[in-house]
Amino acid sequence: MKAVYFLNTNRGYGHVSHTVWDMLKEEGYFTEPTGWDFDGQEVMKYSDGKNEFFFAPTDIAVCVDYPRYLPLMNKYFADCDISAMVTWHEGTNAPDNVLTVHSLGDVDSGCYGGAKPRLMRNLMMAYERNRVEMSLEEYSVVTEATHWSGVHNGQGDASLLLQFPVPMLDIEVGSSEMCWSNKEACRALARSLVHIFDDDGAKVHNILCVGGVHFEPNFAQAVFTQWGENETFGVSHIIANQWLVSGQYENDEGFARACRCVDAIEGGIEAIFFHDKMKGCYKDLVRQLGAHYNVPIFKHQKLRTPEELGL
């Protein structure tokens, strides 16, 4: 299998990514120069005997300038199984000490990138193992609501995300200068990248999460919940409440957008979990989705008692 990671190496732009690039080099993962020019720099490669991992250096985050990067992305990496950007997390009231992974999409327009919950879970499990092994006790591995689509500061075309056929993740450290400059947190991220295909054989139940805040606690760590004979949740797209509202998901077009979200998840979904403090119109949307896809719907608290769900 093949994975490609896009890492900004421009030290005058952003945070985290250029440090992760340094860590990958230091850890010995740049074993095979490819000879491929990407944004004026050479793509590097690592093979573990079964899988191939490509590291593409960029001048800025690829999602900020898809028109610039899409031709190269499709030229070299259209046959990959998964892709990801390495960036940083920040924002008003954003939590510190987080190691995050999330899916990509523009909720307002209903443009959702492809999602592979199993591979996303593999990556988060590797991130968590490295967090523990490296004694990063103050950090948590979490997922967050779907975003980072190609629309930046209100500018851009979200549909460009769909012109790259490979599902893409965003992998981050957040959410302050203290965290971004933590080399061990960046090293934990770097080491995790080559383990995205490591699979523990769990029975993964894909779910859609709707409502709540950007880092909704019940959704953020659901992939670490296990029950029965090695059963767990596959979390990918999460539609946060703020974008249900801004995207006007209470109307007919909102239902069509929500369907595009579900359809973007490889393997479909087995259930929908919604935050029970949503407005009634959005709960109606969830009921409509459940009926349309013939899957049960549950309040978010039910994630705590998965053995009672009957999945």
N, C-alpha and C positions, 0 to 999 in steps of 0.2 A: 504494500500500500504506500501511498505518497501523501505527504503533507508539505505545505509551503507556509512560511511565516514572513510577514512583511514588517521590517524593523527600521524605524527612522534612525539614521546614524548621524544626522545633523545636530551637533551639540548646541547650536544656537536656536533649536526648535524643540519645544516640549521637554518631556522628562521621561525617565525610566528606560525607554527603548534603546537609546544608545549605550546605556549601562548594561542592559541585557546582552546587547551585541558583544560588548567587551567580555562579559562573563562566558558567553558561548565560545569565544575564541580562547579564553583562558582555560576553560574546561576541556578543550580538545575536540570540539564538535565541528570545526571547520576543516575536515579531513580531505575534502575533494573539491578543488576549484572547478567550476563548471565551464568557464570561458564565456558565460552569458553576461552581457552588459545590461544592467538594470539601473536606470537613473544615473548612469555614469560610473557605476561601481559593479564589481563582480559578484554574482550570486555564488554562495557557498553551499556545500552539500555534505550531509552525513548519512551513512548507511549503518544499520545495526545487523545486517545479514538477511533480514526479511523485509524491512521497510526503508524507504528513502525520505529524507527530510531536507528541504531546501530553505535557505535563509536569504531573502531578497532585501538588500539595503535600499532605503529610500531617503529622500531629502525632507519629506513631510509625511504625515499619516496618509495612506492611500485613499481613505474615504473622504479626505478634504479635496482631492483633485482626481476623481475617477477619469475625466476626459484625458488627463495626462498619462495615467497609469494603466488603464484598461487594455490598450493595445499590447503592452508588454505582459500583463497578467495573462491574457488569453494566448499570447504567443508561446509562452514557456510553461504555463501551469494549468491549462484548462483540463488536463487529464488527472489532476490531483483529486484525492478523496476528501480532503478537508483543507481549509486555509484559515489563517488568523492574522490579525494585526496585533502588535504589541504596542500598547500606549500607556496612558496614565489616567487615573481617575481624580477628578476634582469637582467642586460645586458647592453652592451654598448649603450649609448644614450637612455636607457629605461626611460620612464617618471616617475616622482615621484607622490605620492599621488593618486595611482590607486587601486581600488578594482576590481579585475578581475575574470572572469569566462570564461573558454574556453573548447572546445572539444579536444579529443585526437586523434593522428594519426601520422604516418610517411609519409609525403608528398612525399619524394624522392622515396620511394619504393611503394607508393600507398596503404599503409596499414592503413585503417581508422577504428577507433573504432565506435561502434554504437552511434547514437546521437538522443536525444529526445528534439527537439527544444522547445516544450511547457514547459517541466519541467525546461529546462535551463532558459527560460524566467521567469518562476515563481520564480526561485532562484534569478535572477538578480533584479526582482521587489522587492523582500523581502530585498535584499542587499541595494537597493536604499531607501526603506522606513526607514531602520535602519540608513543609512547614514544621512538622513534628521533629523530623530528624535534625533539622537545623536550629531547633530550640527557639523558634519564633513564637513564643507563647502568647505574646500580646497581639498577634495577628489572627485573623479569621479568613478562611476561604469561603467565598460566597458567590452567588450569582445575583444579577440585578436585572431591572426591566430592560426590555428590548429597545435599542436605540442605535445611534451612530450609523446613519444610513447613506450619507453622501450629502445630506442637507446640513449646512454649517452656518450658524448665525442667520438662519432664515433664507440662505442662498444655496442653490444647487438643485439637482434633479435626482430625486430618490430612485427613479426607475433605472438609473445607471447601475445600481447595485445588482440588478437582475441580469445585466449583460456579462457578468462573470459567472459561469455555470457551477462553480464550486462553493458549497456552503462555507460561510465565513464566521469566525468568532472574533471577539475582542478580548484580549487578555491584559489585565492592568494591575498596577499597585496604586493604592490610594490612602489618603486623599490630600496630603499636605507635603510641603517641601521636606519635612523630616522623614516621611515615608518614602517619597520618591528617591531620596538620596541614600536610603538604606541598602547597601550593597548586598547584604545577605538576603533580603527580600527579593531583590532582582536576581540573585543567584538561584533562589528557590524557583522563580519563574523560569529561568533559563533551563534548569535541569528538568523541568516538567515537560518541556516541549517535545522531547524525543520519546515520551511515554504515552502519547495520545492514543496509540494503538494497543497498549497493554490492556487486556480485558480480563476481569475476574470471573467471567461466566455468569454473572448475576442475571436473574430474570428482571428485565427493565420494563416498567410500566410507564409508557409515555403519557404525559399529562399536559394540559394547557392551564396556565395560571392567569387569572383575570382580577384586576382591581388592586387596591392597596397602594403603598408608597413605592418609591424607586427601589429601595432596599427593604422589601417586605420580609420581615423575619421568618415567617412560616414558609415562604417560597424560597428564600435565599439559600437555605441549607437543606432543602428537601432531598437532594441527591444523596445525602449521607444517612438518610433513614433506611433501615433495613429491618425486615421481618420475615417470618416463615422460613422457608428453605432458600435463603439468599435471594430474596425479592427486594426490589428497590424502585425508586421513582426516576424517570427520565425527564428532566426539566430542560426546556430550551426557550421558546418564546413566552414572555411574560408581558401582558398588556396592563401597564400601570393605570391607575384611576385618572391621573392628570391628563393622559393622552386619550382615554375614552371620552373625556369631556371636550378637549380641544379638537379631537377628530370627529365629534358629533356622532358617536357610535349608537346613539339612541334612535337614529333614523334608518331607513331601508338600506342606504348605502353603507351605513355602519355595519350592518349584518354581512353584506358582501365583503367588506374589508376584513371582518373577523374570520370569515370563511377562507380568505386568502392566507390568513395567518395559520390556520389549522392545516391547510393544504400544503404549506411550506415545510411541515414537519415530516421528516422521513419516517415511514412506518405508521403515520397517523397517530391518533390519541386514543387512550382507553377511558379517560375521565377528564372532567373540567373541575378545577377548584377555584372558587371565587371568594373575594373578601366580603364578609357579610355586612360591612358598613357602606357598601356601594348604594347609590340611589336605585330605586325600584326599576327605573327604565333600563339600567344596565344589568340588573338581575334578570329582567325579562329577556335581554339579549342572550345571556348565558343559557336560560331555559330553551330559547330558540335554537341555539347552537347544539345543545345536548340532544334535542329532538332530531335535528337535521343529521347529526353524525351517529345517532343511536348510541350515545354514551351517557353514563350517569354524571350528575353534577353534585358537588359537595361544597359545604362551607369550608373556609380555609383551616378551621380548627381540626378538621378531620384528618389533616396530614399528620397529626400527632398520634393517631390510632389507626394506622394503615391495615392492621390485621382485621379490623371490623368492616372494611370496605367491600370485600367480596370481589376484588379484582382478579 
